[in-house]
Amino acid sequence: MHALRNIHAALAAGGILVDTQPVSASPSVASDGGELGSLDMHEWLDTIHTVDECFAETIAAGLYELEHESWFVVTDSYDNGPECLDIVSGWRGTRVSLGLSQQLAAASSRVSVQQEVRLRLLRRAP
């Protein structure tokens, strides 16, 4: 909540804070050949719940008003499986199963990850 208070102090009155978070528990991974599996982002969801609690506290404290919230799918594309594996393995709170790791390591065609993302616009309250 400390960061949200600092942002509040820096925003002009009526200013908008844009918050985007990936919120998929199991984003799908596919190659040109079809579905390869999914990532395990259940641990990441714990972080999202903490963020949600902090936002709820700042809204309850009158610092922000929720202006808008929407959800959409974002597709991350990679030139090949090893590139995808290298990047997604570094995502906080994300696990790649052994089977999916092996498939990605062998995939020479383009690979995509589809994640559901939440967008929130919060207006700084006076």
PEVEN-V589556 format. One record per residue. N is the residue number from 1. RES is the residue in one letter. NEAR is the number of other ideal C-beta (glycine too) atoms within 10 Angstrom. D_CENTER is the distance of its C-alpha to the mean C-alpha in Angstrom with 1 decimal. Layout:
n=N res=RES near=NEAR d_center=D_CENTER
n=N res=RES near=NEAR d_center=D_CENTER
This chain:
n=1 res=M near=14 d_center=18.8
n=2 res=H near=7 d_center=20.8
n=3 res=A near=10 d_center=18.3
n=4 res=L near=20 d_center=18.1
n=5 res=R near=14 d_center=21.9
n=6 res=N near=10 d_center=22.2
n=7 res=I near=17 d_center=20.1
n=8 res=H near=17 d_center=22.3
n=9 res=A near=9 d_center=25.3
n=10 res=A near=10 d_center=24.4
n=11 res=L near=17 d_center=23.5
n=12 res=A near=7 d_center=26.6
n=13 res=A near=8 d_center=27.8
n=14 res=G near=10 d_center=25.9
n=15 res=G near=13 d_center=23.2
n=16 res=I near=13 d_center=19.7
n=17 res=L near=19 d_center=16.5
n=18 res=V near=10 d_center=13.5
n=19 res=D near=16 d_center=10.2
n=20 res=T near=11 d_center=6.9
n=21 res=Q near=16 d_center=3.7
n=22 res=P near=19 d_center=1.8
n=23 res=V near=16 d_center=5.2
n=24 res=S near=19 d_center=7.3
n=25 res=A near=14 d_center=9.8
n=26 res=S near=12 d_center=11.5
n=27 res=P near=23 d_center=10.2
n=28 res=S near=16 d_center=13.5
n=29 res=V near=25 d_center=15.1
n=30 res=A near=17 d_center=18.2
n=31 res=S near=20 d_center=20.9
n=32 res=D near=10 d_center=23.8
n=33 res=G near=10 d_center=25.6
n=34 res=G near=6 d_center=23.3
n=35 res=E near=9 d_center=20.7
n=36 res=L near=21 d_center=20.3
n=37 res=G near=16 d_center=18.3
n=38 res=S near=18 d_center=14.8
n=39 res=L near=23 d_center=12.5
n=40 res=D near=16 d_center=12.7
n=41 res=M near=22 d_center=9.5
n=42 res=H near=12 d_center=11.7
n=43 res=E near=12 d_center=12.0
n=44 res=W near=20 d_center=8.4
n=45 res=L near=15 d_center=9.1
n=46 res=D near=10 d_center=11.9
n=47 res=T near=13 d_center=10.1
n=48 res=I near=16 d_center=8.4
n=49 res=H near=10 d_center=12.1
n=50 res=T near=11 d_center=13.5
n=51 res=V near=16 d_center=11.6
n=52 res=D near=14 d_center=12.9
n=53 res=E near=11 d_center=16.2
n=54 res=C near=15 d_center=16.5
n=55 res=F near=19 d_center=15.9
n=56 res=A near=12 d_center=18.4
n=57 res=E near=13 d_center=20.8
n=58 res=T near=20 d_center=20.8
n=59 res=I near=15 d_center=21.3
n=60 res=A near=9 d_center=24.0
n=61 res=A near=13 d_center=25.5
n=62 res=G near=9 d_center=25.8
n=63 res=L near=21 d_center=23.7
n=64 res=Y near=24 d_center=21.4
n=65 res=E near=12 d_center=21.7
n=66 res=L near=13 d_center=18.9
n=67 res=E near=12 d_center=19.9
n=68 res=H near=11 d_center=17.5
n=69 res=E near=11 d_center=14.4
n=70 res=S near=9 d_center=13.3
n=71 res=W near=10 d_center=11.0
n=72 res=F near=10 d_center=11.0
n=73 res=V near=11 d_center=10.4
n=74 res=V near=13 d_center=9.4
n=75 res=T near=11 d_center=11.6
n=76 res=D near=15 d_center=11.5
n=77 res=S near=10 d_center=15.2
n=78 res=Y near=21 d_center=17.2
n=79 res=D near=11 d_center=21.0
n=80 res=N near=16 d_center=21.6
n=81 res=G near=23 d_center=20.5
n=82 res=P near=15 d_center=21.2
n=83 res=E near=15 d_center=19.1
n=84 res=C near=26 d_center=16.0
n=85 res=L near=21 d_center=17.0
n=86 res=D near=12 d_center=17.5
n=87 res=I near=12 d_center=14.1
n=88 res=V near=22 d_center=11.9
n=89 res=S near=13 d_center=14.4
n=90 res=G near=8 d_center=13.4
n=91 res=W near=16 d_center=9.7
n=92 res=R near=8 d_center=10.0
n=93 res=G near=14 d_center=10.5
n=94 res=T near=16 d_center=10.8
n=95 res=R near=15 d_center=14.2
n=96 res=V near=20 d_center=16.0
n=97 res=S near=12 d_center=19.2
n=98 res=L near=7 d_center=22.5
n=99 res=G near=10 d_center=23.2
n=100 res=L near=20 d_center=20.0
n=101 res=S near=16 d_center=20.6
n=102 res=Q near=14 d_center=24.1
n=103 res=Q near=19 d_center=23.4
n=104 res=L near=24 d_center=21.0
n=105 res=A near=13 d_center=23.6
n=106 res=A near=12 d_center=26.2
n=107 res=A near=22 d_center=24.3
n=108 res=S near=11 d_center=25.9
n=109 res=S near=11 d_center=24.6
n=110 res=R near=15 d_center=21.4
n=111 res=V near=25 d_center=18.3
n=112 res=S near=16 d_center=15.2
n=113 res=V near=22 d_center=11.9
n=114 res=Q near=14 d_center=10.7
n=115 res=Q near=19 d_center=7.4
n=116 res=E near=14 d_center=7.4
n=117 res=V near=14 d_center=5.7
n=118 res=R near=17 d_center=7.6
n=119 res=L near=13 d_center=9.8
n=120 res=R near=19 d_center=12.3
n=121 res=L near=15 d_center=15.5
n=122 res=L near=24 d_center=17.5
n=123 res=R near=16 d_center=21.1
n=124 res=R near=18 d_center=22.9
n=125 res=A near=15 d_center=25.7
n=126 res=P near=7 d_center=29.1
